[in-house]
Amino acid sequence: MILPTTLVFDTETIPDVEGLRKTLHISENFNDHDVVSIANYHYRQKKGTDFLPLQFQKIIAISCVLKQESNFEIWSIGNSESNEKELLERFFDGLNRFIPTLVTWNGSGFDLPVINYRALINQVSGGIYLDQGEINNNFKYNNYINRYHARHLDVMDFMALFGGRANASLDDIAKLCNFPGKLDMDGSDVFFNFQQGKIDEIRAYCETDVLNTYLIFLRLCLIRDQLTQEEYESEIEKVKLKISSSNHNHLQEFKMAWEKNE
């Protein structure tokens, strides 16, 4: 079976410091780190967790795997200088161009709501992404927004039977499937690394998360009989070939971790 054009993506975010200042009325006398600490304390007292609400998650990286017939590509949108608005515009441009099936890990719970809020804040047109039949009549019955439609597959949500109590981490499932999992960074490290100016390292980390998600997605396609064993192994080999031919350090590290886990 040939899989439909598929875009696997992941976002990395940092606290929207200016947004937090505005909504929590925090003085300009406090630096960015202090603002985030105050906000963490506020939400810990209010909601029992210091994880900031999704509207305050500012996007600094979007990484993608695009699968088209026999082609497989991995990249991060824009560059290290791209601001949030540019990242969103480029992401939506790609969706309008390819109209792919979206695949995520916890995209329904995090990435897509964040994209929705941040597009609203940045006045970025979502185009076909937000269409529910107003632009393209076909999207009335199958679109990206409706949970029960097929243009977006949240692999974690699907595996957990759409119940949060059964959710599992990407890292755990990747490693249990003998894939590399996370290497030397996780989501809790992103803001610190951003403050250190390590945006390229964050983009690289995001790409490895996307690769893990794509590999798990392929495994899911296998057990759903959407790929035969032979087709699955062929797709896996394409990934290995792509990262083996790359001169990027993070992809070589991913390859070595994969070989170690197999």
ROVEXSE-208470 format. One record per residue (C-alpha): x, y, z; residue number from 1. Coordinates in Angstrom, 2 decimals, decimal comma. Each point is the difference from the previous one (the first is absolute). Layout:
N
+---------+---------+---------+-----+
:       x :       y :       z :   k :
+---------+---------+---------+-----+
:       X :       Y :       Z : NUM :
...
+---------+---------+---------+-----+
// end
This chain:
262
+---------+---------+---------+-----+
:       x :       y :       z :   k :
+---------+---------+---------+-----+
:    0,00 :    0,00 :    0,00 :   1 :
:    1,20 :    3,53 :   -0,79 :   2 :
:   -0,62 :    2,30 :    2,94 :   3 :
:   -1,66 :    3,33 :   -0,78 :   4 :
:    2,13 :    3,15 :    0,10 :   5 :
:    0,81 :    0,29 :    3,69 :   6 :
:    1,48 :    2,85 :    2,02 :   7 :
:    1,27 :   -0,94 :    3,44 :   8 :
:    0,83 :    3,07 :    2,04 :   9 :
:    0,96 :    1,19 :    3,45 :  10 :
:    0,33 :    3,42 :    1,61 :  11 :
:    2,30 :    1,38 :    2,65 :  12 :
:   -1,18 :    2,87 :    2,14 :  13 :
:    1,16 :    2,44 :    2,65 :  14 :
:   -2,04 :    2,14 :    2,41 :  15 :
:   -1,50 :    3,10 :   -1,62 :  16 :
:    1,65 :    2,41 :    2,41 :  17 :
:   -1,67 :    3,13 :   -1,36 :  18 :
:   -3,38 :   -1,70 :    0,04 :  19 :
:    0,53 :   -1,03 :    3,61 :  20 :
:    1,02 :    3,54 :    0,95 :  21 :
:   -3,16 :    1,34 :   -1,63 :  22 :
:   -2,52 :   -2,44 :    1,44 :  23 :
:    1,51 :   -0,36 :    3,48 :  24 :
:    0,94 :    3,70 :    0,27 :  25 :
:    3,66 :   -0,73 :    0,74 :  26 :
:    2,29 :    3,01 :    0,22 :  27 :
:    2,66 :    0,68 :   -2,63 :  28 :
:    2,47 :    0,08 :    2,89 :  29 :
:    0,02 :   -3,80 :    0,00 :  30 :
:    2,18 :   -1,80 :   -2,53 :  31 :
:   -1,29 :   -2,81 :   -2,25 :  32 :
:    1,07 :   -2,76 :    2,37 :  33 :
:   -1,75 :    1,66 :    2,91 :  34 :
:   -3,17 :    0,51 :   -2,05 :  35 :
:   -0,15 :   -3,70 :   -0,78 :  36 :
:    0,65 :   -0,90 :    3,64 :  37 :
:   -2,83 :    2,30 :    1,12 :  38 :
:   -2,32 :   -1,49 :   -2,63 :  39 :
:    0,95 :   -3,56 :    1,00 :  40 :
:   -0,82 :    0,82 :    3,62 :  41 :
:   -3,29 :    1,65 :   -0,98 :  42 :
:   -1,21 :   -3,01 :   -1,98 :  43 :
:    1,31 :   -2,47 :    2,55 :  44 :
:   -2,19 :    1,71 :    2,61 :  45 :
:   -2,95 :    0,34 :   -2,38 :  46 :
:    0,03 :   -3,37 :   -1,76 :  47 :
:    2,36 :   -2,20 :    1,96 :  48 :
:    2,63 :   -0,06 :   -2,77 :  49 :
:    2,56 :    2,52 :   -1,15 :  50 :
:   -0,40 :   -1,07 :   -3,62 :  51 :
:   -1,05 :    3,16 :   -1,81 :  52 :
:   -3,33 :    0,04 :   -1,89 :  53 :
:    0,24 :   -0,67 :   -3,73 :  54 :
:   -0,66 :    3,60 :   -1,03 :  55 :
:    3,28 :    0,98 :    1,65 :  56 :
:    2,06 :   -2,60 :   -1,91 :  57 :
:    1,95 :    2,03 :   -2,56 :  58 :
:    1,17 :   -2,07 :   -2,98 :  59 :
:    3,71 :    0,16 :   -0,76 :  60 :
:    0,41 :   -3,13 :   -2,16 :  61 :
:   -2,11 :   -2,20 :   -2,25 :  62 :
:    1,64 :   -3,13 :   -1,38 :  63 :
:   -1,49 :   -2,29 :   -2,62 :  64 :
:    0,23 :   -3,33 :   -1,77 :  65 :
:   -1,71 :    0,00 :   -3,39 :  66 :
:   -0,81 :   -3,36 :   -1,55 :  67 :
:   -1,12 :    0,05 :   -3,63 :  68 :
:   -0,18 :   -3,34 :   -1,80 :  69 :
:    3,65 :   -1,10 :   -0,10 :  70 :
:    1,42 :    3,33 :    1,25 :  71 :
:    0,93 :    0,70 :    3,62 :  72 :
:    1,26 :    3,36 :    1,27 :  73 :
:    0,78 :    1,41 :    3,43 :  74 :
:    0,62 :    3,67 :    0,80 :  75 :
:   -0,81 :    2,89 :    2,30 :  76 :
:   -2,11 :    2,85 :   -1,35 :  77 :
:    1,76 :    3,31 :   -0,60 :  78 :
:    3,33 :    0,60 :    1,72 :  79 :
:    1,37 :    0,96 :    3,40 :  80 :
:   -0,96 :    3,64 :   -0,65 :  81 :
:   -3,64 :   -0,72 :   -0,92 :  82 :
:   -2,56 :    1,53 :    2,35 :  83 :
:   -3,22 :   -1,66 :    1,07 :  84 :
:   -2,14 :    1,64 :   -2,66 :  85 :
:    2,31 :   -1,13 :   -2,80 :  86 :
:    0,06 :   -3,57 :    1,32 :  87 :
:   -3,80 :   -0,11 :    0,05 :  88 :
:   -0,32 :    1,53 :   -3,46 :  89 :
:    2,42 :   -2,53 :   -1,46 :  90 :
:   -1,74 :   -2,87 :    1,77 :  91 :
:   -3,40 :    1,00 :   -1,38 :  92 :
:    1,48 :    0,61 :   -3,45 :  93 :
:    1,21 :   -3,60 :   -0,01 :  94 :
:   -3,40 :   -1,31 :    1,04 :  95 :
:   -1,71 :    1,99 :   -2,75 :  96 :
:    2,50 :   -1,29 :   -2,55 :  97 :
:    0,03 :   -3,71 :    0,85 :  98 :
:   -3,27 :   -0,49 :    1,95 :  99 :
:    1,63 :   -2,89 :    1,88 : 100 :
:   -1,22 :   -2,25 :    2,75 : 101 :
:    1,41 :    1,48 :    3,21 : 102 :
:    1,62 :   -2,34 :    2,52 : 103 :
:    1,04 :    1,04 :    3,50 : 104 :
:    0,76 :   -1,28 :    3,46 : 105 :
:   -2,39 :    1,82 :    2,36 : 106 :
:   -0,83 :    2,48 :   -2,77 : 107 :
:   -3,65 :    0,13 :    1,06 : 108 :
:    0,96 :    0,82 :    3,56 : 109 :
:    2,84 :    2,39 :   -0,69 : 110 :
:    1,40 :    0,86 :   -3,43 : 111 :
:   -3,19 :    0,74 :   -1,92 : 112 :
:   -1,74 :    2,05 :    2,74 : 113 :
:    3,25 :    1,94 :    0,43 : 114 :
:    0,12 :    0,65 :   -3,74 : 115 :
:   -3,63 :    1,14 :    0,09 : 116 :
:    0,57 :    2,49 :    2,82 : 117 :
:    3,30 :    1,30 :   -1,35 : 118 :
:   -1,42 :    0,43 :   -3,52 : 119 :
:   -2,81 :    2,05 :    1,53 : 120 :
:    2,47 :    2,15 :    1,94 : 121 :
:    2,28 :    0,50 :   -3,03 : 122 :
:   -2,86 :    0,55 :   -2,49 : 123 :
:    1,14 :   -2,87 :   -2,23 : 124 :
:   -2,50 :   -1,47 :   -2,44 : 125 :
:   -0,40 :   -3,74 :    0,44 : 126 :
:   -1,43 :   -0,55 :   -3,48 : 127 :
:   -0,99 :   -3,59 :   -0,64 : 128 :
:    1,07 :   -1,01 :    3,51 : 129 :
:   -2,97 :    1,77 :    1,60 : 130 :
:   -2,44 :   -0,75 :   -2,80 : 131 :
:   -3,10 :   -1,98 :    0,97 : 132 :
:   -1,61 :    0,14 :   -3,41 : 133 :
:   -0,27 :    3,75 :   -0,45 : 134 :
:    2,86 :    0,06 :   -2,55 : 135 :
:    0,15 :   -3,58 :   -1,25 : 136 :
:   -3,22 :   -1,96 :    0,24 : 137 :
:    1,94 :   -3,26 :    0,48 : 138 :
:    1,25 :    1,34 :    3,32 : 139 :
:   -3,52 :    0,11 :    1,39 : 140 :
:    0,14 :   -3,74 :    0,57 : 141 :
:    3,74 :   -0,48 :    0,54 : 142 :
:    2,16 :    2,81 :    1,38 : 143 :
:    2,91 :    0,70 :    2,33 : 144 :
:   -2,07 :    1,40 :    2,85 : 145 :
:   -2,62 :   -2,65 :    0,71 : 146 :
:    1,23 :   -2,73 :    2,36 : 147 :
:   -1,97 :   -2,69 :   -1,82 : 148 :
:    1,41 :    0,78 :   -3,43 : 149 :
:    3,09 :   -1,55 :   -1,57 : 150 :
:    2,19 :    2,89 :   -1,17 : 151 :
:    1,79 :    0,05 :    3,35 : 152 :
:    1,20 :   -3,05 :    1,91 : 153 :
:    1,21 :    0,56 :    3,55 : 154 :
:    1,84 :   -3,29 :    0,50 : 155 :
:    0,14 :    0,31 :    3,79 : 156 :
:   -3,70 :    0,84 :    0,25 : 157 :
:   -0,89 :   -2,87 :   -2,32 : 158 :
:    2,04 :   -2,54 :    1,95 : 159 :
:   -1,48 :    1,21 :    3,30 : 160 :
:   -3,54 :   -0,43 :   -1,38 : 161 :
:   -0,51 :    3,77 :    0,32 : 162 :
:    0,25 :   -0,14 :    3,76 : 163 :
:    2,61 :    2,09 :    1,81 : 164 :
:    0,50 :   -2,54 :    2,77 : 165 :
:    1,59 :   -2,41 :   -2,46 : 166 :
:    2,40 :    2,51 :   -1,58 : 167 :
:    3,65 :   -1,02 :   -0,37 : 168 :
:    3,13 :    2,01 :   -0,70 : 169 :
:    1,58 :    0,09 :   -3,43 : 170 :
:    3,36 :   -0,91 :    1,53 : 171 :
:   -1,34 :   -3,11 :    1,73 : 172 :
:   -1,87 :   -1,36 :   -3,01 : 173 :
:    2,89 :    0,72 :   -2,38 : 174 :
:    2,47 :   -1,87 :    2,19 : 175 :
:   -2,40 :   -2,89 :    0,61 : 176 :
:   -0,23 :   -0,35 :   -3,79 : 177 :
:    3,83 :    0,01 :   -0,19 : 178 :
:    0,12 :    3,46 :   -1,55 : 179 :
:    2,44 :    2,62 :    1,35 : 180 :
:   -2,38 :    2,10 :    2,10 : 181 :
:    1,25 :    3,29 :    1,37 : 182 :
:    3,73 :    0,63 :   -0,05 : 183 :
:    1,47 :    2,86 :    2,06 : 184 :
:   -2,93 :    2,39 :    0,40 : 185 :
:   -3,68 :   -0,05 :    0,89 : 186 :
:   -2,78 :    2,55 :    0,07 : 187 :
:    0,87 :    1,27 :    3,48 : 188 :
:    3,43 :    1,07 :   -1,27 : 189 :
:   -1,21 :    2,13 :   -2,91 : 190 :
:   -0,45 :    3,35 :    1,76 : 191 :
:    3,40 :   -0,24 :    1,69 : 192 :
:    1,68 :   -0,85 :   -3,30 : 193 :
:   -1,87 :    2,84 :   -1,72 : 194 :
:    1,31 :    2,45 :    2,60 : 195 :
:    3,49 :   -1,30 :   -0,78 : 196 :
:   -0,53 :    0,79 :   -3,69 : 197 :
:   -0,06 :   -3,68 :   -0,99 : 198 :
:   -2,84 :    0,21 :   -2,52 : 199 :
:    1,77 :   -2,29 :   -2,47 : 200 :
:    0,30 :   -2,66 :    2,69 : 201 :
:   -3,72 :    0,38 :    0,75 : 202 :
:   -0,87 :   -0,40 :   -3,68 : 203 :
:    2,20 :   -3,11 :   -0,14 : 204 :
:   -1,74 :   -1,45 :    3,07 : 205 :
:   -3,38 :    0,69 :   -1,59 : 206 :
:    1,06 :   -1,94 :   -3,10 : 207 :
:    0,91 :   -3,05 :    2,05 : 208 :
:   -3,42 :    0,12 :    1,67 : 209 :
:   -1,60 :    0,08 :   -3,44 : 210 :
:    2,07 :   -2,98 :   -1,11 : 211 :
:   -1,08 :   -1,99 :    3,06 : 212 :
:   -3,63 :    0,88 :   -0,69 : 213 :
:    0,30 :   -1,02 :   -3,64 : 214 :
:    1,56 :   -3,34 :    0,90 : 215 :
:   -2,77 :   -0,73 :    2,50 : 216 :
:   -2,56 :    1,04 :   -2,62 : 217 :
:    1,48 :   -2,54 :   -2,43 : 218 :
:   -0,24 :   -2,68 :    2,69 : 219 :
:   -3,64 :    0,97 :    0,53 : 220 :
:   -0,64 :   -0,28 :   -3,75 : 221 :
:    1,48 :   -3,51 :    0,16 : 222 :
:   -2,23 :   -1,24 :    2,80 : 223 :
:   -3,05 :    1,62 :   -1,64 : 224 :
:    0,80 :   -1,97 :   -3,19 : 225 :
:    0,51 :    3,21 :   -1,93 : 226 :
:    3,52 :   -1,22 :   -0,80 : 227 :
:    1,17 :   -3,54 :   -0,56 : 228 :
:    3,09 :   -1,19 :    1,86 : 229 :
:    2,01 :    0,42 :   -3,18 : 230 :
:   -1,34 :    3,51 :   -0,62 : 231 :
:    0,66 :    0,96 :    3,62 : 232 :
:    3,60 :   -1,19 :   -0,15 : 233 :
:    0,46 :    1,87 :   -3,28 : 234 :
:   -1,20 :    3,25 :    1,58 : 235 :
:    2,29 :   -0,54 :    2,98 : 236 :
:    2,96 :   -0,49 :   -2,33 : 237 :
:   -0,82 :    3,29 :   -1,74 : 238 :
:    0,26 :    1,79 :    3,33 : 239 :
:    3,30 :   -1,68 :    0,78 : 240 :
:    1,36 :    0,89 :   -3,42 : 241 :
:   -1,04 :    3,63 :    0,38 : 242 :
:    1,62 :    0,52 :    3,38 : 243 :
:    3,08 :   -2,02 :   -0,96 : 244 :
:    0,64 :    2,33 :   -2,91 : 245 :
:   -0,45 :    3,13 :    2,12 : 246 :
:    2,96 :    2,01 :    1,26 : 247 :
:   -2,01 :    1,44 :    2,91 : 248 :
:    1,37 :   -1,09 :    3,37 : 249 :
:   -3,40 :   -0,49 :    1,64 : 250 :
:   -1,12 :   -2,38 :   -2,74 : 251 :
:    3,22 :   -1,98 :    0,28 : 252 :
:   -0,52 :   -0,20 :    3,76 : 253 :
:   -3,55 :   -1,16 :   -0,65 : 254 :
:    1,32 :   -2,70 :   -2,33 : 255 :
:    2,54 :   -1,23 :    2,57 : 256 :
:   -2,64 :   -0,10 :    2,76 : 257 :
:   -2,29 :   -1,95 :   -2,30 : 258 :
:    2,69 :   -2,55 :   -0,80 : 259 :
:    0,70 :   -0,41 :    3,70 : 260 :
:   -3,68 :   -0,63 :    0,80 : 261 :
:   -0,62 :   -2,52 :   -2,76 : 262 :
+---------+---------+---------+-----+
// end
